[in-house]
Amino acid sequence: MLHDERILKNKFAYFFTIVFILGWIIYYGVFVINVLLKGYRLVEKYIQFRIPIYFLNFIAFTLLIVTFVHVFKESKKMFIYLNITGASIIILASMSFYINYDEKWGAYIYSFLFGLTLFLIGPILLINYLRHSPAKSEIDNIGKHND
């Protein structure tokens, strides 16, 4: 069983958090490896936003790794890093959407918002909801079993 100082409510929450963060690490890791080791550069239409895109990709990748480490350390800082990472990924996705669908964004905005909610915002809200908040006093634990 998990010890009393756990940061998430149950084992499923830990498993879901680890899989979610690992999936995003792999996604952004491919970009970082391609840029650093293979020397890939951005397509011509992204040139005007080159510096913010590189910066946000590297920051998101670094924060995902830090978040992943803090899950195993069972540190409450994991939630701060996860939320900052989520915000940077949302900004990066919005920039990418704006660049890709410059004139016809109205036709694809609902699918973009649905995908963003399904794959990023929803899981982050679920992880934040599954945060373990220990009881403040012994009276709150009357009649409840210990894990």
N, C-alpha and C positions, 0 to 999 in steps of 0.2 A: 504494500500500500504506500501511498504518498505520505510524506511527513506533513506536520501541521503548518509549515510555512509555505505551502504550495501557492502558486500564483493563479492557477486555473482550477475550476471546480472539480473536474473529473479527468480520467485517463483519455476519454474521447476528445476532450478539449485540447489536451497536449498533442495527441496524434494529429488532429485536424490542423492545429497551428504549425506543427513541424512540416506536414505535407504541403500546406499552403505556402509557407515561407520558402521551402525547398524548391517548389515549382517556380516561384518568381526568381529565386537565385539562379536557377538554370536558364530561365528566359533572359535575364540581364547578363548572366555570365557569358552566354554566346556572343552577345554584342561586345562586351569588354574584351574577350579573347580575340575576336575578329579584328578589333581596332588595334589592340596592343601587339599581338603576335603576328597577324597576317597583314597588317597595314591597311585594312579596309578604310575607306572614307565614305562620307555621306553622299547621297545622290545630289545632282545639281539643284533640284528644287528645294533642298534643305539648307543650302549654303547660307542664306540670310539669317538662319537661326542656328548656325553651327555651334557656337560657343555654349549657348544655353542647353542645347540638346546633349552635347558631350558631357557637360557639367552635371546635368540632371541624371543621365545614365550612370555615370560613375558614382555619384552620391547615392542614388537608389541602390546600386549594387553593394556599396560599402555598408549602408545602413541595413540592408537585408542580412548581410553576414553578421553584423553586430547584433541584430535582433535574434538571429538564429542562435548565437552564442548565449545570449541572455535568457533564452527559453530554457536551455540546459542548466544554466546557473540559477534558475528560478528567481530571477531578479525582477522587481516591479518596473524597472526601467524599460523592460521589453515592450510595454504598452506605449510608452513615449516614443521609442524608436519605430515601432510598428505604425503609429499614427503619422509620424513625420514622413516615413517612407511612403505610406499611402497617399499623402498629400503631394509628394514629389512625383509619384507615378501618375496621379490624376492630372497634374500640370503637364507632364510630358505627353500623356495620351491626348490631352486637349490640343497641345501644340501640333502634334502629329496629325490629328483629325483636321485641324484648320488648314494645314499645308496640303494634305492629300485631297480634301474635298473643298477646295477654295470657293468655287462658285456654286456648287450643287450640294452644299452641306445640309440644306433643309430636307432633302429627301432621305438622308442617312442619319439624321440626328437622333431619332428614336432608337434605331438599332445600336448606335454608339452608346447611348445612355443605358440601354438594357444590358449590353455587354459589359460596360463598366460597373454597373450595379451587380451583375451576376458574378463576375470574376474578381472584383476588387472591393467595392464598398460593402456589399453584403457579408462576405467572409470577415472583413475587418470589424464590422459591427458585431458579428456573432462572436468573434474572439474577445472583443471588449465586453460583451454581455456575459460571457462565460468566466469572467474574472472572479477569482475567489476572494470574498471579503469575510474575514473571520469575525466571529461574534465579539462584541465589545466586553461582554461580561458573562459570567457563568450562568446567570439567570436565563439568558437567551438560549442556552444549550440544554435546558431541562427537557427531558423526554426525547432527545435526539441521540442517535448512536454515533460513536466515534469511528472514524475510518480506520 
